[in-house]
Amino acid sequence: MDIFIIAIISYLMGSIPFGLLLTKIFLNKDIRDIGSGNIGATNVLRSGNKAIGYTTLFLDIAKAVIPVIFVKIYFPESIYIASLCAFLGHVFPVWLKFKGGKGVATYVGILFAINIYFGLIFVITWFTIFGLSKYSSLSSLVASISIPVYLIILARFDQMIFFIIMFVLIFFTHRENIKRLKNKEETKTKIY
């Protein structure tokens, strides 16, 4: 399969705005008018409907898992292209004038699809930091850097560049959260 087709299909899968669709269909609300205005699962949880929030989380993970697993099986040399494009689809969806989510759930799907241990390291780190701080944004940032750190410890430098790029992208999508964390203005998140 042509790498361009892999990139486009992965991007389009990643760009499905499940948070927006689910809140419009089931809550008759536009998620972009709630909380941070973000279309991702954390902001959907702020809508007050946990079922819709967790469904958004699951679907945002799945929309990365599906193309990345397919490419991993049939076109393994293109796995990082598919992963990056699915992530960029979520963050910059063509359907929403390139204003999407922060990409964390989609990144979790990418991690589990590439290597289950990467996904487990991310999730364990996320829940540890969240348990200590109650900040979803801080948990996401620390968990995102945990993968490159893990690869440095194992001296697996061949994979490290991709995961550093992913951390930089997640850092970029969280720049407003970082400002609020610095100013002690960030909102704590209730996940249950």
Helices and strands as residue ranges (DSSP letters): H 3-14, H 18-27, G 31-33, H 41-45, H 50-74, G 76-78, H 79-91, G 94-96, H 104-114, H 116-133, H 136-153, H 157-173, H 175-182
